[in-house]
Amino acid sequence: MTNIEKYNQLFIKILRVLPEELDNLRYRRHRAWDSIGHMDLMNAMEETFGVSMGTLDVLDFSSYEKGKEILAKYDVIIE
């Protein structure tokens, strides 16, 4: 499975969104992406990609697209 497939599956499984919703997905703009959903998602991202994100990056992970930028800082390329 590619990184983009893993990344997408985390959002789909944890936040229960449809694939067509991913591009416009933003924190607190979807019922499941609340503070608890956010922490579940961050934990899954760290486990899946073998990284430990800093607090500021966890807080800044505010959208599907922004998450790709943040993971790139940890040498995880989502394409």
mmCIF file of the N, C-alpha and C atoms, coordinates in Angstrom:
data_MODEL
# 
_entry.id   MODEL 
# 
loop_
_atom_site.group_PDB 
_atom_site.id 
_atom_site.type_symbol 
_atom_site.label_atom_id 
_atom_site.label_alt_id 
_atom_site.label_comp_id 
_atom_site.label_asym_id 
_atom_site.label_entity_id 
_atom_site.label_seq_id 
_atom_site.pdbx_PDB_ins_code 
_atom_site.Cartn_x 
_atom_site.Cartn_y 
_atom_site.Cartn_z 
_atom_site.occupancy 
_atom_site.B_iso_or_equiv 
_atom_site.pdbx_formal_charge 
_atom_site.auth_seq_id 
_atom_site.auth_comp_id 
_atom_site.auth_asym_id 
_atom_site.auth_atom_id 
_atom_site.pdbx_PDB_model_num 
ATOM 1   N N  . MET A 1 1  ? 0.855   -1.177 0.000  1.00 0.00 ? 1  MET A N  1 
ATOM 2   C CA . MET A 1 1  ? 0.000   0.000  0.000  1.00 0.00 ? 1  MET A CA 1 
ATOM 3   C C  . MET A 1 1  ? 0.903   1.244  0.000  1.00 0.00 ? 1  MET A C  1 
ATOM 4   N N  . THR A 1 2  ? 0.577   2.197  -0.829 1.00 0.00 ? 2  THR A N  1 
ATOM 5   C CA . THR A 1 2  ? 1.364   3.428  -0.914 1.00 0.00 ? 2  THR A CA 1 
ATOM 6   C C  . THR A 1 2  ? 1.043   4.356  0.258  1.00 0.00 ? 2  THR A C  1 
ATOM 7   N N  . ASN A 1 3  ? 1.883   5.367  0.443  1.00 0.00 ? 3  ASN A N  1 
ATOM 8   C CA . ASN A 1 3  ? 1.637   6.325  1.527  1.00 0.00 ? 3  ASN A CA 1 
ATOM 9   C C  . ASN A 1 3  ? 0.308   7.056  1.361  1.00 0.00 ? 3  ASN A C  1 
ATOM 10  N N  . ILE A 1 4  ? -0.036  7.424  0.135  1.00 0.00 ? 4  ILE A N  1 
ATOM 11  C CA . ILE A 1 4  ? -1.305  8.141  -0.075 1.00 0.00 ? 4  ILE A CA 1 
ATOM 12  C C  . ILE A 1 4  ? -2.482  7.222  0.247  1.00 0.00 ? 4  ILE A C  1 
ATOM 13  N N  . GLU A 1 5  ? -2.362  5.954  -0.086 1.00 0.00 ? 5  GLU A N  1 
ATOM 14  C CA . GLU A 1 5  ? -3.436  5.005  0.229  1.00 0.00 ? 5  GLU A CA 1 
ATOM 15  C C  . GLU A 1 5  ? -3.574  4.832  1.744  1.00 0.00 ? 5  GLU A C  1 
ATOM 16  N N  . LYS A 1 6  ? -2.445  4.719  2.438  1.00 0.00 ? 6  LYS A N  1 
ATOM 17  C CA . LYS A 1 6  ? -2.476  4.614  3.902  1.00 0.00 ? 6  LYS A CA 1 
ATOM 18  C C  . LYS A 1 6  ? -3.084  5.873  4.515  1.00 0.00 ? 6  LYS A C  1 
ATOM 19  N N  . TYR A 1 7  ? -2.632  7.022  4.039  1.00 0.00 ? 7  TYR A N  1 
ATOM 20  C CA . TYR A 1 7  ? -3.104  8.316  4.545  1.00 0.00 ? 7  TYR A CA 1 
ATOM 21  C C  . TYR A 1 7  ? -4.617  8.438  4.374  1.00 0.00 ? 7  TYR A C  1 
ATOM 22  N N  . ASN A 1 8  ? -5.080  8.150  3.169  1.00 0.00 ? 8  ASN A N  1 
ATOM 23  C CA . ASN A 1 8  ? -6.518  8.230  2.896  1.00 0.00 ? 8  ASN A CA 1 
ATOM 24  C C  . ASN A 1 8  ? -7.309  7.268  3.777  1.00 0.00 ? 8  ASN A C  1 
ATOM 25  N N  . GLN A 1 9  ? -6.812  6.057  3.925  1.00 0.00 ? 9  GLN A N  1 
ATOM 26  C CA . GLN A 1 9  ? -7.528  5.058  4.720  1.00 0.00 ? 9  GLN A CA 1 
ATOM 27  C C  . GLN A 1 9  ? -7.657  5.470  6.180  1.00 0.00 ? 9  GLN A C  1 
ATOM 28  N N  . LEU A 1 10 ? -6.654  6.156  6.705  1.00 0.00 ? 10 LEU A N  1 
ATOM 29  C CA . LEU A 1 10 ? -6.750  6.622  8.092  1.00 0.00 ? 10 LEU A CA 1 
ATOM 30  C C  . LEU A 1 10 ? -7.914  7.592  8.258  1.00 0.00 ? 10 LEU A C  1 
ATOM 31  N N  . PHE A 1 11 ? -8.036  8.535  7.345  1.00 0.00 ? 11 PHE A N  1 
ATOM 32  C CA . PHE A 1 11 ? -9.153  9.484  7.411  1.00 0.00 ? 11 PHE A CA 1 
ATOM 33  C C  . PHE A 1 11 ? -10.489 8.765  7.237  1.00 0.00 ? 11 PHE A C  1 
ATOM 34  N N  . ILE A 1 12 ? -10.539 7.860  6.275  1.00 0.00 ? 12 ILE A N  1 
ATOM 35  C CA . ILE A 1 12 ? -11.784 7.147  5.973  1.00 0.00 ? 12 ILE A CA 1 
ATOM 36  C C  . ILE A 1 12 ? -12.219 6.285  7.163  1.00 0.00 ? 12 ILE A C  1 
ATOM 37  N N  . LYS A 1 13 ? -11.274 5.549  7.760  1.00 0.00 ? 13 LYS A N  1 
ATOM 38  C CA . LYS A 1 13 ? -11.609 4.665  8.882  1.00 0.00 ? 13 LYS A CA 1 
ATOM 39  C C  . LYS A 1 13 ? -11.896 5.428  10.167 1.00 0.00 ? 13 LYS A C  1 
ATOM 40  N N  . ILE A 1 14 ? -11.034 6.365  10.503 1.00 0.00 ? 14 ILE A N  1 
ATOM 41  C CA . ILE A 1 14 ? -11.157 7.031  11.802 1.00 0.00 ? 14 ILE A CA 1 
ATOM 42  C C  . ILE A 1 14 ? -12.269 8.070  11.809 1.00 0.00 ? 14 ILE A C  1 
ATOM 43  N N  . LEU A 1 15 ? -12.343 8.862  10.745 1.00 0.00 ? 15 LEU A N  1 
ATOM 44  C CA . LEU A 1 15 ? -13.344 9.933  10.710 1.00 0.00 ? 15 LEU A CA 1 
ATOM 45  C C  . LEU A 1 15 ? -14.616 9.535  9.969  1.00 0.00 ? 15 LEU A C  1 
ATOM 46  N N  . ARG A 1 16 ? -14.609 8.340  9.384  1.00 0.00 ? 16 ARG A N  1 
ATOM 47  C CA . ARG A 1 16 ? -15.779 7.820  8.660  1.00 0.00 ? 16 ARG A CA 1 
ATOM 48  C C  . ARG A 1 16 ? -16.256 8.780  7.571  1.00 0.00 ? 16 ARG A C  1 
ATOM 49  N N  . VAL A 1 17 ? -15.322 9.162  6.725  1.00 0.00 ? 17 VAL A N  1 
ATOM 50  C CA . VAL A 1 17 ? -15.661 10.031 5.603  1.00 0.00 ? 17 VAL A CA 1 
ATOM 51  C C  . VAL A 1 17 ? -15.593 9.233  4.311  1.00 0.00 ? 17 VAL A C  1 
ATOM 52  N N  . LEU A 1 18 ? -16.194 9.765  3.291  1.00 0.00 ? 18 LEU A N  1 
ATOM 53  C CA . LEU A 1 18 ? -16.145 9.154  1.970  1.00 0.00 ? 18 LEU A CA 1 
ATOM 54  C C  . LEU A 1 18 ? -14.900 9.649  1.241  1.00 0.00 ? 18 LEU A C  1 
ATOM 55  N N  . PRO A 1 19 ? -14.345 8.846  0.351  1.00 0.00 ? 19 PRO A N  1 
ATOM 56  C CA . PRO A 1 19 ? -13.148 9.273  -0.377 1.00 0.00 ? 19 PRO A CA 1 
ATOM 57  C C  . PRO A 1 19 ? -13.311 10.624 -1.077 1.00 0.00 ? 19 PRO A C  1 
ATOM 58  N N  . GLU A 1 20 ? -14.492 10.896 -1.588 1.00 0.00 ? 20 GLU A N  1 
ATOM 59  C CA . GLU A 1 20 ? -14.702 12.163 -2.299 1.00 0.00 ? 20 GLU A CA 1 
ATOM 60  C C  . GLU A 1 20 ? -14.742 13.376 -1.360 1.00 0.00 ? 20 GLU A C  1 
ATOM 61  N N  . GLU A 1 21 ? -14.802 13.146 -0.065 1.00 0.00 ? 21 GLU A N  1 
ATOM 62  C CA . GLU A 1 21 ? -14.806 14.239 0.910  1.00 0.00 ? 21 GLU A CA 1 
ATOM 63  C C  . GLU A 1 21 ? -13.399 14.651 1.346  1.00 0.00 ? 21 GLU A C  1 
ATOM 64  N N  . LEU A 1 22 ? -12.411 13.854 1.043  1.00 0.00 ? 22 LEU A N  1 
ATOM 65  C CA . LEU A 1 22 ? -11.074 14.066 1.585  1.00 0.00 ? 22 LEU A CA 1 
ATOM 66  C C  . LEU A 1 22 ? -10.461 15.415 1.235  1.00 0.00 ? 22 LEU A C  1 
ATOM 67  N N  . ASP A 1 23 ? -10.487 15.806 -0.019 1.00 0.00 ? 23 ASP A N  1 
ATOM 68  C CA . ASP A 1 23 ? -9.797  17.030 -0.445 1.00 0.00 ? 23 ASP A CA 1 
ATOM 69  C C  . ASP A 1 23 ? -10.234 18.278 0.305  1.00 0.00 ? 23 ASP A C  1 
ATOM 70  N N  . ASN A 1 24 ? -11.471 18.352 0.711  1.00 0.00 ? 24 ASN A N  1 
ATOM 71  C CA . ASN A 1 24 ? -11.988 19.544 1.392  1.00 0.00 ? 24 ASN A CA 1 
ATOM 72  C C  . ASN A 1 24 ? -12.135 19.362 2.899  1.00 0.00 ? 24 ASN A C  1 
ATOM 73  N N  . LEU A 1 25 ? -11.599 18.282 3.424  1.00 0.00 ? 25 LEU A N  1 
ATOM 74  C CA . LEU A 1 25 ? -11.770 17.967 4.835  1.00 0.00 ? 25 LEU A CA 1 
ATOM 75  C C  . LEU A 1 25 ? -10.931 18.889 5.716  1.00 0.00 ? 25 LEU A C  1 
ATOM 76  N N  . ARG A 1 26 ? -11.589 19.464 6.734  1.00 0.00 ? 26 ARG A N  1 
ATOM 77  C CA . ARG A 1 26 ? -10.931 20.389 7.663  1.00 0.00 ? 26 ARG A CA 1 
ATOM 78  C C  . ARG A 1 26 ? -11.344 20.058 9.097  1.00 0.00 ? 26 ARG A C  1 
ATOM 79  N N  . TYR A 1 27 ? -10.418 20.282 10.002 1.00 0.00 ? 27 TYR A N  1 
ATOM 80  C CA . TYR A 1 27 ? -10.655 20.057 11.427 1.00 0.00 ? 27 TYR A CA 1 
ATOM 81  C C  . TYR A 1 27 ? -11.838 20.899 11.906 1.00 0.00 ? 27 TYR A C  1 
ATOM 82  N N  . ARG A 1 28 ? -12.705 20.263 12.653 1.00 0.00 ? 28 ARG A N  1 
ATOM 83  C CA . ARG A 1 28 ? -13.921 20.856 13.228 1.00 0.00 ? 28 ARG A CA 1 
ATOM 84  C C  . ARG A 1 28 ? -14.966 21.279 12.200 1.00 0.00 ? 28 ARG A C  1 
ATOM 85  N N  . ARG A 1 29 ? -14.771 20.914 10.957 1.00 0.00 ? 29 ARG A N  1 
ATOM 86  C CA . ARG A 1 29 ? -15.791 21.188 9.941  1.00 0.00 ? 29 ARG A CA 1 
ATOM 87  C C  . ARG A 1 29 ? -16.508 19.901 9.534  1.00 0.00 ? 29 ARG A C  1 
ATOM 88  N N  . HIS A 1 30 ? -16.143 18.818 10.183 1.00 0.00 ? 30 HIS A N  1 
ATOM 89  C CA . HIS A 1 30 ? -16.798 17.530 9.978  1.00 0.00 ? 30 HIS A CA 1 
ATOM 90  C C  . HIS A 1 30 ? -17.137 16.993 11.364 1.00 0.00 ? 30 HIS A C  1 
ATOM 91  N N  . ARG A 1 31 ? -18.310 16.430 11.514 1.00 0.00 ? 31 ARG A N  1 
ATOM 92  C CA . ARG A 1 31 ? -18.789 16.015 12.835 1.00 0.00 ? 31 ARG A CA 1 
ATOM 93  C C  . ARG A 1 31 ? -17.827 15.075 13.557 1.00 0.00 ? 31 ARG A C  1 
ATOM 94  N N  . ALA A 1 32 ? -17.130 14.206 12.839 1.00 0.00 ? 32 ALA A N  1 
ATOM 95  C CA . ALA A 1 32 ? -16.234 13.247 13.489 1.00 0.00 ? 32 ALA A CA 1 
ATOM 96  C C  . ALA A 1 32 ? -14.839 13.815 13.758 1.00 0.00 ? 32 ALA A C  1 
ATOM 97  N N  . TRP A 1 33 ? -14.500 14.934 13.112 1.00 0.00 ? 33 TRP A N  1 
ATOM 98  C CA . TRP A 1 33 ? -13.164 15.494 13.333 1.00 0.00 ? 33 TRP A CA 1 
ATOM 99  C C  . TRP A 1 33 ? -13.238 16.567 14.412 1.00 0.00 ? 33 TRP A C  1 
ATOM 100 N N  . ASP A 1 34 ? -13.547 16.102 15.609 1.00 0.00 ? 34 ASP A N  1 
ATOM 101 C CA . ASP A 1 34 ? -13.548 16.959 16.790 1.00 0.00 ? 34 ASP A CA 1 
ATOM 102 C C  . ASP A 1 34 ? -12.231 16.706 17.530 1.00 0.00 ? 34 ASP A C  1 
ATOM 103 N N  . SER A 1 35 ? -12.107 17.175 18.753 1.00 0.00 ? 35 SER A N  1 
ATOM 104 C CA . SER A 1 35 ? -10.836 17.033 19.467 1.00 0.00 ? 35 SER A CA 1 
ATOM 105 C C  . SER A 1 35 ? -10.473 15.564 19.722 1.00 0.00 ? 35 SER A C  1 
ATOM 106 N N  . ILE A 1 36 ? -11.451 14.742 20.018 1.00 0.00 ? 36 ILE A N  1 
ATOM 107 C CA . ILE A 1 36 ? -11.176 13.325 20.247 1.00 0.00 ? 36 ILE A CA 1 
ATOM 108 C C  . ILE A 1 36 ? -10.812 12.639 18.935 1.00 0.00 ? 36 ILE A C  1 
ATOM 109 N N  . GLY A 1 37 ? -11.569 12.915 17.890 1.00 0.00 ? 37 GLY A N  1 
ATOM 110 C CA . GLY A 1 37 ? -11.251 12.372 16.575 1.00 0.00 ? 37 GLY A CA 1 
ATOM 111 C C  . GLY A 1 37 ? -9.869  12.806 16.112 1.00 0.00 ? 37 GLY A C  1 
ATOM 112 N N  . HIS A 1 38 ? -9.505  14.040 16.443 1.00 0.00 ? 38 HIS A N  1 
ATOM 113 C CA . HIS A 1 38 ? -8.194  14.567 16.059 1.00 0.00 ? 38 HIS A CA 1 
ATOM 114 C C  . HIS A 1 38 ? -7.076  13.767 16.732 1.00 0.00 ? 38 HIS A C  1 
ATOM 115 N N  . MET A 1 39 ? -7.215  13.519 18.018 1.00 0.00 ? 39 MET A N  1 
ATOM 116 C CA . MET A 1 39 ? -6.179  12.766 18.725 1.00 0.00 ? 39 MET A CA 1 
ATOM 117 C C  . MET A 1 39 ? -6.109  11.324 18.238 1.00 0.00 ? 39 MET A C  1 
ATOM 118 N N  . ASP A 1 40 ? -7.250  10.724 17.938 1.00 0.00 ? 40 ASP A N  1 
ATOM 119 C CA . ASP A 1 40 ? -7.256  9.373  17.365 1.00 0.00 ? 40 ASP A CA 1 
ATOM 120 C C  . ASP A 1 40 ? -6.529  9.364  16.025 1.00 0.00 ? 40 ASP A C  1 
ATOM 121 N N  . LEU A 1 41 ? -6.799  10.379 15.215 1.00 0.00 ? 41 LEU A N  1 
ATOM 122 C CA . LEU A 1 41 ? -6.167  10.479 13.901 1.00 0.00 ? 41 LEU A CA 1 
ATOM 123 C C  . LEU A 1 41 ? -4.663  10.692 14.036 1.00 0.00 ? 41 LEU A C  1 
ATOM 124 N N  . MET A 1 42 ? -4.246  11.568 14.942 1.00 0.00 ? 42 MET A N  1 
ATOM 125 C CA . MET A 1 42 ? -2.818  11.837 15.128 1.00 0.00 ? 42 MET A CA 1 
ATOM 126 C C  . MET A 1 42 ? -2.084  10.594 15.613 1.00 0.00 ? 42 MET A C  1 
ATOM 127 N N  . ASN A 1 43 ? -2.679  9.873  16.540 1.00 0.00 ? 43 ASN A N  1 
ATOM 128 C CA . ASN A 1 43 ? -2.081  8.636  17.039 1.00 0.00 ? 43 ASN A CA 1 
ATOM 129 C C  . ASN A 1 43 ? -1.913  7.626  15.909 1.00 0.00 ? 43 ASN A C  1 
ATOM 130 N N  . ALA A 1 44 ? -2.936  7.481  15.092 1.00 0.00 ? 44 ALA A N  1 
ATOM 131 C CA . ALA A 1 44 ? -2.879  6.543  13.972 1.00 0.00 ? 44 ALA A CA 1 
ATOM 132 C C  . ALA A 1 44 ? -1.841  6.974  12.941 1.00 0.00 ? 44 ALA A C  1 
ATOM 133 N N  . MET A 1 45 ? -1.726  8.280  12.699 1.00 0.00 ? 45 MET A N  1 
ATOM 134 C CA . MET A 1 45 ? -0.714  8.785  11.761 1.00 0.00 ? 45 MET A CA 1 
ATOM 135 C C  . MET A 1 45 ? 0.686   8.431  12.263 1.00 0.00 ? 45 MET A C  1 
ATOM 136 N N  . GLU A 1 46 ? 0.926   8.680  13.546 1.00 0.00 ? 46 GLU A N  1 
ATOM 137 C CA . GLU A 1 46 ? 2.242   8.393  14.111 1.00 0.00 ? 46 GLU A CA 1 
ATOM 138 C C  . GLU A 1 46 ? 2.561   6.906  14.040 1.00 0.00 ? 46 GLU A C  1 
ATOM 139 N N  . GLU A 1 47 ? 1.614   6.067  14.378 1.00 0.00 ? 47 GLU A N  1 
ATOM 140 C CA . GLU A 1 47 ? 1.835   4.619  14.334 1.00 0.00 ? 47 GLU A CA 1 
ATOM 141 C C  . GLU A 1 47 ? 2.039   4.125  12.909 1.00 0.00 ? 47 GLU A C  1 
ATOM 142 N N  . THR A 1 48 ? 1.208   4.585  12.000 1.00 0.00 ? 48 THR A N  1 
ATOM 143 C CA . THR A 1 48 ? 1.264   4.119  10.615 1.00 0.00 ? 48 THR A CA 1 
ATOM 144 C C  . THR A 1 48 ? 2.553   4.527  9.920  1.00 0.00 ? 48 THR A C  1 
ATOM 145 N N  . PHE A 1 49 ? 2.980   5.759  10.156 1.00 0.00 ? 49 PHE A N  1 
ATOM 146 C CA . PHE A 1 49 ? 4.147   6.280  9.444  1.00 0.00 ? 49 PHE A CA 1 
ATOM 147 C C  . PHE A 1 49 ? 5.426   6.276  10.280 1.00 0.00 ? 49 PHE A C  1 
ATOM 148 N N  . GLY A 1 50 ? 5.366   5.774  11.504 1.00 0.00 ? 50 GLY A N  1 
ATOM 149 C CA . GLY A 1 50 ? 6.555   5.630  12.327 1.00 0.00 ? 50 GLY A CA 1 
ATOM 150 C C  . GLY A 1 50 ? 7.213   6.946  12.703 1.00 0.00 ? 50 GLY A C  1 
ATOM 151 N N  . VAL A 1 51 ? 6.392   7.939  13.002 1.00 0.00 ? 51 VAL A N  1 
ATOM 152 C CA . VAL A 1 51 ? 6.913   9.252  13.383 1.00 0.00 ? 51 VAL A CA 1 
ATOM 153 C C  . VAL A 1 51 ? 6.347   9.646  14.743 1.00 0.00 ? 51 VAL A C  1 
ATOM 154 N N  . SER A 1 52 ? 6.969   10.641 15.331 1.00 0.00 ? 52 SER A N  1 
ATOM 155 C CA . SER A 1 52 ? 6.464   11.233 16.567 1.00 0.00 ? 52 SER A CA 1 
ATOM 156 C C  . SER A 1 52 ? 6.377   12.732 16.320 1.00 0.00 ? 52 SER A C  1 
ATOM 157 N N  . MET A 1 53 ? 5.173   13.210 16.089 1.00 0.00 ? 53 MET A N  1 
ATOM 158 C CA . MET A 1 53 ? 4.979   14.620 15.755 1.00 0.00 ? 53 MET A CA 1 
ATOM 159 C C  . MET A 1 53 ? 5.075   15.491 16.999 1.00 0.00 ? 53 MET A C  1 
ATOM 160 N N  . GLY A 1 54 ? 5.646   16.660 16.811 1.00 0.00 ? 54 GLY A N  1 
ATOM 161 C CA . GLY A 1 54 ? 5.713   17.628 17.888 1.00 0.00 ? 54 GLY A CA 1 
ATOM 162 C C  . GLY A 1 54 ? 4.344   18.236 18.152 1.00 0.00 ? 54 GLY A C  1 
ATOM 163 N N  . THR A 1 55 ? 4.201   18.818 19.321 1.00 0.00 ? 55 THR A N  1 
ATOM 164 C CA . THR A 1 55 ? 2.926   19.406 19.731 1.00 0.00 ? 55 THR A CA 1 
ATOM 165 C C  . THR A 1 55 ? 2.426   20.448 18.741 1.00 0.00 ? 55 THR A C  1 
ATOM 166 N N  . LEU A 1 56 ? 3.307   21.320 18.282 1.00 0.00 ? 56 LEU A N  1 
ATOM 167 C CA . LEU A 1 56 ? 2.885   22.364 17.339 1.00 0.00 ? 56 LEU A CA 1 
ATOM 168 C C  . LEU A 1 56 ? 2.392   21.768 16.027 1.00 0.00 ? 56 LEU A C  1 
ATOM 169 N N  . ASP A 1 57 ? 3.018   20.682 15.583 1.00 0.00 ? 57 ASP A N  1 
ATOM 170 C CA . ASP A 1 57 ? 2.565   20.035 14.349 1.00 0.00 ? 57 ASP A CA 1 
ATOM 171 C C  . ASP A 1 57 ? 1.207   19.369 14.541 1.00 0.00 ? 57 ASP A C  1 
ATOM 172 N N  . VAL A 1 58 ? 0.992   18.766 15.690 1.00 0.00 ? 58 VAL A N  1 
ATOM 173 C CA . VAL A 1 58 ? -0.315  18.157 15.983 1.00 0.00 ? 58 VAL A CA 1 
ATOM 174 C C  . VAL A 1 58 ? -1.399  19.230 15.969 1.00 0.00 ? 58 VAL A C  1 
ATOM 175 N N  . LEU A 1 59 ? -1.103  20.366 16.574 1.00 0.00 ? 59 LEU A N  1 
ATOM 176 C CA . LEU A 1 59 ? -2.075  21.465 16.606 1.00 0.00 ? 59 LEU A CA 1 
ATOM 177 C C  . LEU A 1 59 ? -2.294  22.073 15.229 1.00 0.00 ? 59 LEU A C  1 
ATOM 178 N N  . ASP A 1 60 ? -1.251  22.087 14.409 1.00 0.00 ? 60 ASP A N  1 
ATOM 179 C CA . ASP A 1 60 ? -1.323  22.699 13.081 1.00 0.00 ? 60 ASP A CA 1 
ATOM 180 C C  . ASP A 1 60 ? -1.946  21.775 12.030 1.00 0.00 ? 60 ASP A C  1 
ATOM 181 N N  . PHE A 1 61 ? -2.135  20.515 12.362 1.00 0.00 ? 61 PHE A N  1 
ATOM 182 C CA . PHE A 1 61 ? -2.687  19.515 11.439 1.00 0.00 ? 61 PHE A CA 1 
ATOM 183 C C  . PHE A 1 61 ? -4.184  19.782 11.329 1.00 0.00 ? 61 PHE A C  1 
ATOM 184 N N  . SER A 1 62 ? -4.531  20.758 10.516 1.00 0.00 ? 62 SER A N  1 
ATOM 185 C CA . SER A 1 62 ? -5.894  21.296 10.507 1.00 0.00 ? 62 SER A CA 1 
ATOM 186 C C  . SER A 1 62 ? -6.720  20.936 9.279  1.00 0.00 ? 62 SER A C  1 
ATOM 187 N N  . SER A 1 63 ? -6.118  20.240 8.347  1.00 0.00 ? 63 SER A N  1 
ATOM 188 C CA . SER A 1 63 ? -6.860  19.831 7.155  1.00 0.00 ? 63 SER A CA 1 
ATOM 189 C C  . SER A 1 63 ? -6.167  18.636 6.512  1.00 0.00 ? 63 SER A C  1 
ATOM 190 N N  . TYR A 1 64 ? -6.871  18.012 5.622  1.00 0.00 ? 64 TYR A N  1 
ATOM 191 C CA . TYR A 1 64 ? -6.324  16.893 4.858  1.00 0.00 ? 64 TYR A CA 1 
ATOM 192 C C  . TYR A 1 64 ? -5.055  17.328 4.135  1.00 0.00 ? 64 TYR A C  1 
ATOM 193 N N  . GLU A 1 65 ? -5.097  18.467 3.470  1.00 0.00 ? 65 GLU A N  1 
ATOM 194 C CA . GLU A 1 65 ? -3.944  18.965 2.718  1.00 0.00 ? 65 GLU A CA 1 
ATOM 195 C C  . GLU A 1 65 ? -2.805  19.392 3.636  1.00 0.00 ? 65 GLU A C  1 
ATOM 196 N N  . LYS A 1 66 ? -3.113  20.068 4.724  1.00 0.00 ? 66 LYS A N  1 
ATOM 197 C CA . LYS A 1 66 ? -2.077  20.525 5.657  1.00 0.00 ? 66 LYS A CA 1 
ATOM 198 C C  . LYS A 1 66 ? -1.345  19.333 6.260  1.00 0.00 ? 66 LYS A C  1 
ATOM 199 N N  . GLY A 1 67 ? -2.051  18.258 6.473  1.00 0.00 ? 67 GLY A N  1 
ATOM 200 C CA . GLY A 1 67 ? -1.435  17.049 7.013  1.00 0.00 ? 67 GLY A CA 1 
ATOM 201 C C  . GLY A 1 67 ? -0.327  16.514 6.130  1.00 0.00 ? 67 GLY A C  1 
ATOM 202 N N  . LYS A 1 68 ? -0.498  16.607 4.829  1.00 0.00 ? 68 LYS A N  1 
ATOM 203 C CA . LYS A 1 68 ? 0.545   16.162 3.899  1.00 0.00 ? 68 LYS A CA 1 
ATOM 204 C C  . LYS A 1 68 ? 1.812   16.988 4.086  1.00 0.00 ? 68 LYS A C  1 
ATOM 205 N N  . GLU A 1 69 ? 1.651   18.301 4.246  1.00 0.00 ? 69 GLU A N  1 
ATOM 206 C CA . GLU A 1 69 ? 2.798   19.194 4.453  1.00 0.00 ? 69 GLU A CA 1 
ATOM 207 C C  . GLU A 1 69 ? 3.518   18.859 5.757  1.00 0.00 ? 69 GLU A C  1 
ATOM 208 N N  . ILE A 1 70 ? 2.745   18.621 6.793  1.00 0.00 ? 70 ILE A N  1 
ATOM 209 C CA . ILE A 1 70 ? 3.340   18.325 8.098  1.00 0.00 ? 70 ILE A CA 1 
ATOM 210 C C  . ILE A 1 70 ? 4.091   17.002 8.062  1.00 0.00 ? 70 ILE A C  1 
ATOM 211 N N  . LEU A 1 71 ? 3.510   15.982 7.486  1.00 0.00 ? 71 LEU A N  1 
ATOM 212 C CA . LEU A 1 71 ? 4.193   14.691 7.414  1.00 0.00 ? 71 LEU A CA 1 
ATOM 213 C C  . LEU A 1 71 ? 5.465   14.775 6.580  1.00 0.00 ? 71 LEU A C  1 
ATOM 214 N N  . ALA A 1 72 ? 5.491   15.640 5.583  1.00 0.00 ? 72 ALA A N  1 
ATOM 215 C CA . ALA A 1 72 ? 6.697   15.816 4.763  1.00 0.00 ? 72 ALA A CA 1 
ATOM 216 C C  . ALA A 1 72 ? 7.869   16.301 5.616  1.00 0.00 ? 72 ALA A C  1 
ATOM 217 N N  . LYS A 1 73 ? 7.587   17.046 6.668  1.00 0.00 ? 73 LYS A N  1 
ATOM 218 C CA . LYS A 1 73 ? 8.641   17.505 7.576  1.00 0.00 ? 73 LYS A CA 1 
ATOM 219 C C  . LYS A 1 73 ? 9.324   16.333 8.276  1.00 0.00 ? 73 LYS A C  1 
ATOM 220 N N  . TYR A 1 74 ? 8.627   15.209 8.336  1.00 0.00 ? 74 TYR A N  1 
ATOM 221 C CA . TYR A 1 74 ? 9.148   14.000 8.967  1.00 0.00 ? 74 TYR A CA 1 
ATOM 222 C C  . TYR A 1 74 ? 9.580   12.974 7.910  1.00 0.00 ? 74 TYR A C  1 
ATOM 223 N N  . ASP A 1 75 ? 9.827   13.470 6.704  1.00 0.00 ? 75 ASP A N  1 
ATOM 224 C CA . ASP A 1 75 ? 10.260  12.639 5.573  1.00 0.00 ? 75 ASP A CA 1 
ATOM 225 C C  . ASP A 1 75 ? 9.238   11.589 5.159  1.00 0.00 ? 75 ASP A C  1 
ATOM 226 N N  . VAL A 1 76 ? 7.978   11.879 5.396  1.00 0.00 ? 76 VAL A N  1 
ATOM 227 C CA . VAL A 1 76 ? 6.892   11.017 4.922  1.00 0.00 ? 76 VAL A CA 1 
ATOM 228 C C  . VAL A 1 76 ? 6.236   11.757 3.765  1.00 0.00 ? 76 VAL A C  1 
ATOM 229 N N  . ILE A 1 77 ? 6.446   11.262 2.569  1.00 0.00 ? 77 ILE A N  1 
ATOM 230 C CA . ILE A 1 77 ? 5.916   11.908 1.372  1.00 0.00 ? 77 ILE A CA 1 
ATOM 231 C C  . ILE A 1 77 ? 4.590   11.251 1.001  1.00 0.00 ? 77 ILE A C  1 
ATOM 232 N N  . ILE A 1 78 ? 3.556   12.079 0.928  1.00 0.00 ? 78 ILE A N  1 
ATOM 233 C CA . ILE A 1 78 ? 2.211   11.614 0.584  1.00 0.00 ? 78 ILE A CA 1 
ATOM 234 C C  . ILE A 1 78 ? 1.916   12.078 -0.834 1.00 0.00 ? 78 ILE A C  1 
ATOM 235 N N  . GLU A 1 79 ? 1.978   11.144 -1.775 1.00 0.00 ? 79 GLU A N  1 
ATOM 236 C CA . GLU A 1 79 ? 1.701   11.473 -3.182 1.00 0.00 ? 79 GLU A CA 1 
ATOM 237 C C  . GLU A 1 79 ? 0.745   10.460 -3.766 1.00 0.00 ? 79 GLU A C  1 
# 
